[in-house]
Amino acid sequence: MSKTKIMLIRHGEKHGHGVHDRGVSADGRRKHHELTVRGWQRAALLVNFFAPAPGPLAKGSLIQTPRTIFASDATKDSPSMRAMHTAGPLADALGINVNHDYAEDEEDAIAAAAVAAPAPVLIVWHHGKIPKLARHIAGPKLVCPVHWPDDRFDMVWILDRNGAGIWSFTQVPQRLFHDDPSTLF
């Protein structure tokens, strides 16, 4: 069995209840199921996070540049474009397509597709379903948090499968903004 690395992140920041954190489209129009300005900024910063320029900081990281990117698709029941727009700048920079063939509640199907895809794999998903998705990938005995906090947009969950087929779990804070926490959850 070959080694596999699957990295899971939540989409960038979404609208809240304040006037300054409304969702906006790429052209700046207010739109409910979109990223906030900070979410668009996070999406742009993820390019250098996942695909750093060559040099000493790029070596030895648990984070690797993805060869395959998945993002949850927008549907009638879940019309959010946030996952696809979070993945878009990185995919564009790498010259690869974002696979959005799977939507929220299709965690079993995307898990199978991710394990079969060229690794490293990045999945941008809805935070409430990420723990379930991680267990669909690595099995029900995976030791990881059972809940992704509503206020955290800044974490990467890493699932590594070794050559013997055993999965491990690690969390890495993104630390893309000065106020992104360094704590794990």
Summary of the structure (lengths in Angstrom):
residues: 185
radius of gyration: 15.7
end to end distance: 30.5
largest distance: 51.2
contacts: 557
relative contact order: 0.22
helix: 28%
strand: 21%
